[in-house]
Amino acid sequence: MILGPVSEEKPICSAKGCRADAVWVLAWNNPKLHTPERRKTWLACEEHREHLSGFLDVRGFLKDVVPLADWDDSAADR
């Protein structure tokens, strides 16, 4: 999921089966597939932030974890 400016729909957590509101953006890339500057994003609720971050980090994919409100502000600046 790639985030842009906030839409009418509330962003939800990317964890399988979770429908909770997202409060974190996990920015990542797979260096075997993506250029270094490319960022893909997963969204996370409070409950799943550590689990999703750990999944990406153990593979060397995790680049940044940012509160959703801060990501929205920075995305609007791009």
N, C-alpha and C positions, 0 to 999 in steps of 0.2 A: 504494500500500500504506500503510495506516495502522497504526502500531504501538501496541500496548497493552502490558500486562505480558507478560513473557517467557512463551511457550508451550512445549509439549513439543518442538516442531520448532525446529531451529536456523534463524535468519533467514539468507537467502541474498541475494547481490548482485542488484540490479535491472537490471544491464547485460544486454543481450540475449545469451542463450546462456551466461551465466556461472552456475556452480553453486557458487562459492566462498562461504565463510562471510562474512557481512556484519560489518564492524567500524565502519562510519560510518553516520550518519543525515544525509541531506540534506533539510532542511526548506525548503519552497518554497510559493509560491502564484502564480497567474496573476491579476494585478490586474484584468484585464478580466472574469474569471469569479468570483473569490473576494473576500470581504470581507478587509480588511487583517489581521485577527487570525487568519484561517483558515490552517492549515498542513497541507499534504499532505507525504508523505514518500517518498523513495526510499532504498534501502539500498545501500551500496557496500562492496566489498572494497578492500584497499589498492591493488590494481592499477587499479581503475576509478574511484577517488574523484576524481581530477583531471579525467578525461574527463566524468563525469556532472556534476560541479560546473561545469565550463566550459560545458557544454550549457545548463544552467539559468541560469548567470550572464549569458551573452551575450544572453539573452532578458529579463533583468531579473527573473527568477523566484526566484533563490536568496536565501534569507533567513538560513540558518544551516547550519553543518556541525558536528556533534557526535559524539563517540565513542559508539558504540552503548550501552556500559555506562553512560555518563552519562545518555543519553536514557531508558533503562529506569528509572533511579533517579528522574528528574524526572517521567516518565509515571506512576509509582506514587504520586507526591505529588498528582496532579491529581484 
